[in-house]
Amino acid sequence: MLEGKKLILATKPFATERRAESWRHTILTISALILSYTAAFWFENLIVKMFIAILTSLISLRMFIIYHDYLHKTILQKSALANAIFTFWGLYILAPKSIWKRSHDYHHKHNSKLYTASIGSIPIVTKNKFLSLKRKDRTVYLFMRHPATIALGHVFAFTYGMCIQPLLRSPSKHLDSALALVVHYGMAMIIYYVWGLTDLLIGYVLPCFISGAIGSYLFYAQHNFPGTYFKDKNGWTYIDAALLSSSYMKMGKVMNWFTGNIGYHHIHHLNARIPFYRLDEAFDKIQELQQTKNTSLNPVDIMKCLKLKVWDPEKQRMISLKEMESMD
């Protein structure tokens, strides 16, 4: 039975990039994205446009995971072309490199630590802490965890959280956040003036909102699911945070492709240097990685995850507001 550092060492053979494969996945995804965007503006039929918009949003998710791997220094390092591609992509999707990398790296180092886990992640407090909050602070906390806020991830997580907020806090450090706003919303204005309102809404805005909603939910549910684990600084360990507080989200082959295998999130947190296209390989070959808490995109599982609001140290699990009220 592999445990602790031995388990991390067992993942090392998979933490090796296959350069040609990285480029193949990147080029294929970019090509598919270009084709889907072109088709969205080419076809006149609204039903066809809507279908293509959904397809575009799913391909965008995959491209984001590839970008995410690049910033983890997992793939395509020391490539000027890759740097140019991913710098532009970060600006376009409102997740510029400076803010995404800093906040996401912090998330990996402190995942599941109470009181520090909210940086680069969804905020989490204990039951007693929540009850001690002022009404205004409770409202803000619940707003950030509300299903509608997660569904509007394009607005709250990306436009505000990764661009406007860091720009207001430290303009000199986050000039790329300003540039991201200019690029993203500048493209929207160009599309409106060239192709009109319908193409703007269906061909550009809709894919952004769908991918933002799915991406925000995936990030939420990967650490907020029935059976997840939170500890204070004294009881926290990196390996437990990876295996107990990061989910394995079961998906079919099609959704695993669109989401870049991010469902194997516990493996990614255990060793972020494993390329996304090798996560399933590690899962299949290391038995210990198959023994984890699961969730899925089944509507029942989604509802179970979204109901979770605060950590109860006594019960050692996340609870809903309804549960908390019944305890008073």
HELIX and SHEET records of a PDB file:
HELIX    1   1 GLY A    4  THR A   11  1                                   8    
HELIX    2   2 LYS A   12  PHE A   14  5                                   3    
HELIX    3   3 ARG A   19  TRP A   42  1                                  24    
HELIX    4   4 LEU A   46  LEU A   71  1                                  26    
HELIX    5   5 ALA A   80  TYR A   92  1                                  13    
HELIX    6   6 LYS A   97  HIS A  110  1                                  14    
HELIX    7   7 LYS A  127  SER A  132  1                                   6    
HELIX    8   8 ARG A  135  ARG A  145  1                                  11    
HELIX    9   9 PRO A  147  ALA A  151  1                                   5    
HELIX   10  10 GLY A  153  GLY A  153  1                                   1    
HELIX   11  11 HIS A  154  ILE A  164  3                                  11    
HELIX   12  12 GLN A  165  ARG A  169  1                                   5    
HELIX   13  13 LEU A  175  TRP A  195  1                                  21    
HELIX   14  14 LEU A  197  ASP A  199  1                                   3    
HELIX   15  15 LEU A  200  VAL A  205  3                                   6    
HELIX   16  16 LEU A  206  ALA A  221  1                                  16    
HELIX   17  17 LYS A  233  GLY A  235  5                                   3    
HELIX   18  18 TYR A  238  LEU A  244  1                                   7    
HELIX   19  19 LYS A  253  PHE A  258  1                                   6    
HELIX   20  20 HIS A  265  LEU A  270  1                                   6    
HELIX   21  21 PHE A  276  ARG A  278  5                                   3    
HELIX   22  22 LEU A  279  LYS A  285  1                                   7    
HELIX   23  23 GLN A  287  GLN A  290  5                                   4    
HELIX   24  24 PRO A  299  LYS A  307  1                                   9    
HELIX   25  25 LEU A  321  MET A  327  1                                   7    
SHEET    1   A 2 TYR A 248  LYS A 250  0                                        
SHEET    2   A 2 ASN A 294  SER A 296  1                                        
SHEET    1   B 2 VAL A 310  ASP A 312  0                                        
SHEET    2   B 2 ARG A 317  ILE A 319 -1                                        
END                                                                             
